[in-house]
Structure formats: structure tokens, C-alpha cells
Amino acid sequence: MRGRRIYTLLGLFLLIAFVYLTYFSPTQSPPALKIPIPWLQPKLSFVGRNSTRFVDLSTGDPIYLNGWNSYWLLSAGSHSTVSEMLSRGRAMGMGVCRTWAFSDGGPTPLQISPARFDEAMFQELDFVIYEARRQGVRLILSLVNNLNAFGGKAQYVLWAKKNGENVTNSMDSFFSHPTIKRYYKNYLKTIVTRKNSYSGIRYYDEPAIFAWELMNEPRCVSNSSAPLIKSWIAEMASFVKTLDQNHLVTVGLEGFYSPKTTHRLGVNPGDWAASLCSDFILNSAVENIDFASVHAYPDSWIPHANLEEKVRYLTTWVESHINDSEHILEKPVLFSEVGSRSISEQNGTHEGDILLKIVYDKIYESAKKQGAGSGALIWQLTVKQMQRFRDDFSLVAQSHPSTYELIKHQSCRLQLLFRNETAGSKVDHWCHD
């Protein structure tokens, strides 16, 4: 009798699996019913690194990325919109999306206050991760903001003050005050060890997570706080690694060089960039940081430059960071935000496309040599119903045909590059030589 029950239950699970896989393909809207059974989830491997390259840990094959930012997925308020954005990104051949895994305080918080969370919002994050895996997309999850949007480090400082802590008015105390660091570590632990309510998989066991990003664009008010940032990076990266040995960790840097890296100061977009406490080489060299990150915004960093000057600046910016990652850091480097306003045209081509192509070409050149330049993520893609999250650098790719084709071309040539070298490499069916 007991054996019959086991077989009945097994049959029921197999039936559920059949219905799920047959009628809910990654291109369709997801089922409302939660079936948190880990072995029902699509097969996906973890990504690691081998020296200066990302690699598929199941095959050892090199991975070079084309991806995008949609920071707003957690706050979309619509599962169908999340699914649409992930599906559209994947349809352009992109395999990685960077998004926020935080919303600290405010009207729709994930973290209401230190160690207090909104379970409904947490389930929204669960869905983002679950749906990304169904779509074959990996996520870079950023864990706190340097800026005030969605709370950021200012919210942590405010929480500490409200709890009676002796905290200075400087936001730099985020990186040094023991209570604030404890708040952040509690958040890290809650996120990393969370069990997904849709898949039944702990976040630390989820291969759809490409990497953890410690902070979006860390900066200080005073350069005297630069050692605090480096110490904070080392402490938090080490803490994440004690919780999770499966995933990569990055900082979230913009890529500026500080006065301590004097030979590179001329690469910065201006003198102001050296006064933000951040140093690409010193911060990225921290032991438990697996890969370096860089942002690129010529339109806002050198706003009065003409196109020729922006091209010259961006070329040097990308080449310098790839070279430093290859020869000094000996780690991969990801250009995790590449943004342009795309407002003017030259000979029928958007200025933004010209700048984006510079980054894409440098990544492709690196990939051909299996070098440290490992990928680029455009900032940022939206869908029409998410215009409330747009900024000066947002676009609906399908509404910009030239950019859309440029993105697809980059995805294809990176895929085709390794088609003949790795037996397990996948190429989208619409790609061709």
C-alpha cells in the first residue's frame, strides 16, 4: 500500500512536470501557480572564472557577455512585464541582465528597516530570479546603492541615527560605522541564504545568479575616506564568500583612477573623477573580488565634448581598463554600464550607436584573444509600460532599429566566435556568419 502511494505521488509530480514544460515554455507567460520543486527548474550551469576569463563551470568553456541593465525589475509590479523584458533581452541574444536586489525604506521597500523585510516584495525578487532562469538569462544582483534612489547608503545612515547611534552627518560613515556595517551584513545574509518561493532553491545554489555586486557606484565625500572603502570592500566580499562559494563577487565600480594611481589619472574624464575615493586598480585587486567592473558615460562625463572627442576618450577608457585587468589585476573586466543619450545623428547613425560600437568592438577584439575584456551591458533597456523608470539613457530597443541591430550583431558574433572551439556552445538560431 505504501509503495502504491509513492508511485502515485511520483506520477503526480511527473504529470505536473510534463504540463509545466509542455505548456509554459520560456516564451510564454509564466504560470501563476508556484511549484517550488528544485528539480523542475531548467538546467543551467554556474559561471566562474579562470584567470582573466569567465568560464562555464560545467564545461570549462570561455564566456564573453553581451547583456543589459534593467534596474527596475524588482519594482515593476507586474510579472508579465518582467517576463516581457527578460524575453526581449534574450531574443536579442543577450544572456546577462544587471538589476537591483534592494529597495531600502521608502514607499515600496524590500527592507523596511534593519532586519525587517516585506515578504511580498521578497517574492517579487523570487519571481525575477525564477523567471530569468526560465528565460535562460543570468542576473547580476546589485545589493545597495551609493545614490539615494531606492534608499541607498543614506538610508542605512538614517536608520543608525534613528536608533540612537553616534553617526556623523557624512555619508562616508556607511563604510566604517560598526552598526551600519552590521545592518548591511544582516541584509547580505538574508539575501544570499533566501529560499526562492517559486523554485524552492536557495539563492546561493541558484545558477541564474551570475554574480553579487556589493554596491552600485561606490563613492566617498572625502578622499581621506578612500582606505575605508577598500577595507569595506575586503570585509564585505569576504563575508559573502563565507555564505556562498558558488557565485562571483564584484564591487560595482565606475572605473575611476585615484591619485594613488598617478600613471592613469589622464584616463579619467576629468580631475573631479580622482576625488571620489574610488580607485579601479586598488579596489578591484581585493582578494575576494572575482572580476572588475567599469561604467562608461561619455555624454554626461564630458558633456561639452564633440563626437570626435568622445570617441577618442572612450577608446582610451576601454583600452586602459582592459589592459590593466589583463596585466595588473589578472581578472576579467565587465563594462557593466554603457550609456549614451542617443539624441543626435551623424550620417543617419545615432551618436549613441557610434559610442556603443566602440565598446562592443573592443570586447570582440578581446574575446578573439580570450583576453580580460569580458563583456558589456548597455544602460538601460525598458519596455513601453515601464516608462516611469526611464532616464536620459533609457531606450526601448525595438523602437531604435539601428541600436537593436547593433546589439543583436554583438550577441551573434560573440556566440559564433566560440561555436567551432567548444562543442557545447549554443548559438541562437537566427545568428549567421
Summary of the structure (lengths in Angstrom):
residues: 433
radius of gyration: 21.7
end to end distance: 59.8
largest distance: 79.8
contacts: 1450
relative contact order: 0.12
helix: 46%
strand: 16%
